[in-house]
Amino acid sequence: MTIIFFSLESENMRDLCIIAVLLFCFVSSQAKSPEIYFLHVSSEIDYRFAKTVVTSKVVNKEPTASEALFDLTLPNEAFITAFKLTINGKEIEGKVKEKEQAKQEFEAAKSKGQSAGHIVAKPRETNKFQIQVNVAATEKVTFELTYRELLKRTNGLYDHVIYINPGQVVDDLKINVLIKETTNITTIKTPPIRNDLLTDGSEGTNELAVVDRLSPTKAFVSYEPSRAEQESGISGQFIVQYDVDRSDDAGDLIFMDGYFVHFLAPEGVKPMPMDIVFVLDKSGSMGGTKMTQLQDSMKKNLDDVKADDKIMIIAFDSNLSYWKTDFVQVTPENINDAKNYIRNTHAGGGTNIDLGLRDGIQKLTQISGNNGRAPVLVFLTDGEATVGETNTERILNNLKKENEADIPIFSLAFGRGADFDIVKRVAAQNNGFARKIYEDSDAALQIAGFYKEISTVLLKDVKFNYVDGTLYDTEVTNTEFKTYFRGSEMVVSGKVKDLKKLQTGLMVNGTGIGNQEVEFQVPPMRCIILPWPPIRPFPVPTTAPVVTTRNPSIMEKLWAYMTIKQLLKQKDALDSQTEIAKLDEKILRLSLKYQFVTPLTSMVVTLPDKTKANPSEVQSSDMNMDMDMGSFNGGMSFPQARRGRGMSLSSSAFGVQNMAVQNVFAKRGPPRNRFRNFRRQRKPSFSAALAPRAFPAAPPMSNAKGSFFNANNFLPTSPPFMTITQPRFGTTTTTTTTTTPIYTTTTQRPTSPTPPPPSPRKLEKSQVPSFGVTLPGLTKPLCFDLPMVSGKLYNLIDMSVPTTGYSLHGRFGTNMIERVTVFDEQSTSIDADPTDVTKASVYQKRLGTTSVAVKNTPLGLQFLATFSKTRTNLNGVLAIWKEYGGKFVDIIMESGGFVTYIEITSTSGSQTVLKATTKEFGDGICWYLDNESVKRFYTNMSQFELSAP
């Protein structure tokens, strides 16, 4: 039996740990790792609260046993909630337990000589979790891990980041993201796959990501690159960015099963003038590249200050130096002078953190008072206190005495040597937040990005005022916010005592420009009440046993998540060990109840001996080296020491991979080309995979996502709220914004120079359905494949009319129909052309109220029949659907993936609910019916076979 536990720990990787693991890497087995043949990531975002399920399936094709490593990097704010391992049909689930209890089980397993591992680490701004198991010859293993996070709104957008690096090309690679909100989704963006470094300028669009608007409040994003499009393997971050309608200042107040959440990000508030002090470390350790990067970032920061702001720059080493001894009004001349001061600042001396912080707060306290301005202190250091007061507790206590005005302090720890503990505690005790800045080429952009988040204050001292008796006072998150910045969001969650009182409305108060009080009123009955459990729109038969235990609702889990995050931050602000112990008790209780892996809990996995697991990554920083040499077996591998980008982004990995020994020493992690955007690896600037994802010029909306062919008025197009436009060529683009009554869609248009003609996408048959039908009531096609025989001729559709007949026949090739013959007034044949990238239909025909269109794909011909009403005089393969109408019901996450439910109604009134998955079709998506669903309609394919002419 093998015991493994996952846990969250501290941030820095010690060199000792790396060297220890390196010794084992030299004796590791060189056996080939099992192959990943399936990698799906499904994210369901309910009201900003995301549930992400990662499913990886591997097979060992070797004649001997081999080690498989499931290696997942997830966002820093995420909590793992579930882990499941399936071997030979047997499911093994992880359990969240108190960390000490898990460690005892780990030690007990080691003492018995069993394989055991304490697997934990934290790379740049992420959490990493790994498990390594032995896979027998020809055996398959499935890993499934689930985590949750509350998306943070930054610079006006919610960023949902999925880290991906399977280390190989995957046969079946898919990422799906379903977004559900209570207000209209205004913007959706899918940037290209990012590497681990920030870049300056516009990112562009991920051309392989399909964005589908299911409704004004619901969207579905699909990303399914083929093997050819993965090239040597995708490595980076898949990102979905979106925002919702902010026209109503009351925000979103949502209630479910006894719990509520209130999101508020008021727009239209005038920015407050700010008093800003930059307290910058210029000690000797800041010399060289660090000082250059600090200077570059400050130039960007100074460009972002507003004309109404006043600034002061204090540089500290052993002593203090000033740009100006007083606050200076922002003018072009003063900004240029400040940049010259920064440019001429040189590193040297010790690190007097206490002196720099106290002086900065004193200066702000003297000017800021009750003057209607917003004071902010930005503090940056790259080391520990070495001069003056060096005791952390006394530094914090001195600062507390100086900062009686509760001026917010935002702290940056620059580089590995920075004392992040004091930086984090300074921010937590002073109404701010802290970040790490990594010593990479993008450090200046990291610092500038941090400042951009806090560069515009809209409100101070915001309070959410609920009617007395509305909430359980001890079970509500923070209702007061010291500072509200443009582009961010305030969130309150809690347990409701009296729903009627919550529905009577509430008032939110804050202080704005000129010290004026600003009010936002949530009107009575504004609260949106959602059912729990969710009401299915149709009955779903099930043989599962009745669940007697209470399943927490999404809103309750969101409240628990927010509460734990708040308690963890409160810990950083405490000095009393007694008070810290009380908070730990609360955090542990919530973590165990809701099965969150937090700093006080661990995910415990117990494996049979034959699937012995080896520890493959060491715990960072303050970890005791609790890995026993006897627990290592041949085939042990160490993952690349990846590090991601600063701020909210990082490098990524999940999958099966081997470690190159040289990467253990790489302070930057793996070679840079492991993290480059795979779209940029292609040799020509405008290559095969950059084929336009839209059709040529056509009537309005004809080249939009969701449309199928170049329309000639009679072919259907999607309604406006179903449309999103992607860039057609290359990387040189200009941005335009199109506004509809429902939302704003950002599109990108090509500019000169004109690129060469694109090449077709390199797709597999599993990605290209052969047939699609759009039924009355459906805005998207149902798509499917049929069991056709290569070389056989089939009647696809025919219609008898009074004067002449019409027939459309198709000959099936290797993958799809390879030739179509039309019998109308004359016979016409069309062969498939896999090189055709025009996206225009090669044939289209209106048959009364039915239209038929044919287009080329890289693998053959694809067909779409659109029925505007039911018909009776059609026959053939596509005519099976002539007497049906459809209705989209819902998309639901089931078993780690998304299932679409479609209700089909025949002219006779019989109803059938079909389950479908999503696939690309034309330039949009379709609802794909599997073989079992198709058999309901196509019981005898031989009836459509024709004799060869």
Salt bridges, closest charged atoms under 4 A:
GLU9 OE2 - LYS99 NZ 2.74
GLU11 OE2 - LYS122 NZ 3.64
GLU35 OE1 - LYS61 NZ 3.07
GLU44 OE2 - LYS180 NZ 3.15
ASP46 OD1 - LYS180 NZ 3.01
ASP71 OD2 - ARG642 NH1 3.68
GLU77 OE1 - LYS565 NZ 3.31
GLU91 OE2 - LYS84 NZ 3.73
GLU105 OE2 - LYS97 NZ 2.89
GLU107 OE1 - LYS110 NZ 3.67
GLU149 OE2 - HIS160 ND1 3.63
ASP171 OD1 - ARG227 NH1 2.32
ASP172 OD1 - HIS40 NE2 2.81
GLU181 OE1 - ARG48 NH1 2.55
ASP196 OD2 - ARG668 NH2 2.63
ASP196 OD1 - ARG672 NH1 2.47
ASP200 OD2 - LYS300 NZ 3.06
GLU203 OE2 - ARG194 NE 2.32
ASP212 OD1 - LYS780 NZ 2.87
GLU229 OE2 - ARG761 NE 2.44
GLU231 OE2 - ARG682 NH1 3.20
ASP243 OD2 - ARG153 NH2 3.03
ASP243 OD1 - ARG246 NH2 2.82
ASP248 OD2 - ARG526 NH1 2.57
ASP252 OD2 - ARG48 NH1 3.14
ASP257 OD2 - ARG550 NH2 2.72
GLU267 OE2 - ARG153 NH2 3.71
ASP275 OD1 - ARG373 NE 2.75
ASP303 OD1 - LYS339 NZ 2.65
ASP309 OD2 - LYS306 NZ 3.21
ASP317 OD2 - LYS282 NZ 2.64
ASP337 OD2 - LYS324 NZ 3.41
ASP354 OD2 - ARG358 NE 2.99
ASP359 OD1 - LYS363 NZ 3.04
ASP382 OD2 - LYS290 NZ 2.93
GLU389 OE2 - ARG394 NE 3.12
GLU393 OE2 - ARG425 NH1 2.75
ASP421 OD2 - ARG425 NH1 3.90
ASP440 OD2 - ARG124 NH1 2.17
ASP440 OD2 - ARG643 NH2 3.76
ASP440 OD1 - ARG668 NH1 2.36
ASP442 OD2 - ARG124 NH2 3.25
GLU453 OE1 - LYS152 NZ 3.91
GLU453 OE2 - ARG435 NH1 2.98
ASP461 OD1 - LYS482 NZ 3.19
GLU489 OE2 - ARG48 NH2 3.12
GLU489 OE2 - ARG246 NH1 3.17
GLU556 OE1 - ARG550 NH1 2.73
ASP572 OD1 - LYS424 NZ 3.96
ASP575 OD2 - LYS400 NZ 3.60
ASP575 OD1 - ARG425 NH2 2.61
GLU579 OE2 - LYS582 NZ 3.72
ASP584 OD1 - LYS571 NZ 2.79
ASP626 OD2 - HIS118 ND1 2.89
ASP785 OD1 - LYS765 NZ 2.66
GLU818 OE2 - ARG811 NE 2.87
ASP824 OD2 - LYS845 NZ 3.04
ASP831 OD1 - ARG819 NE 2.53
ASP890 OD1 - LYS218 NZ 2.97
GLU894 OE2 - ARG536 NH1 3.56
GLU894 OE1 - LYS915 NZ 3.55
GLU903 OE1 - LYS887 NZ 3.63
GLU920 OE1 - ARG693 NH2 2.82
GLU920 OE1 - ARG761 NH1 3.09
GLU932 OE2 - LYS935 NZ 3.63
GLU945 OE1 - LYS792 NZ 3.57
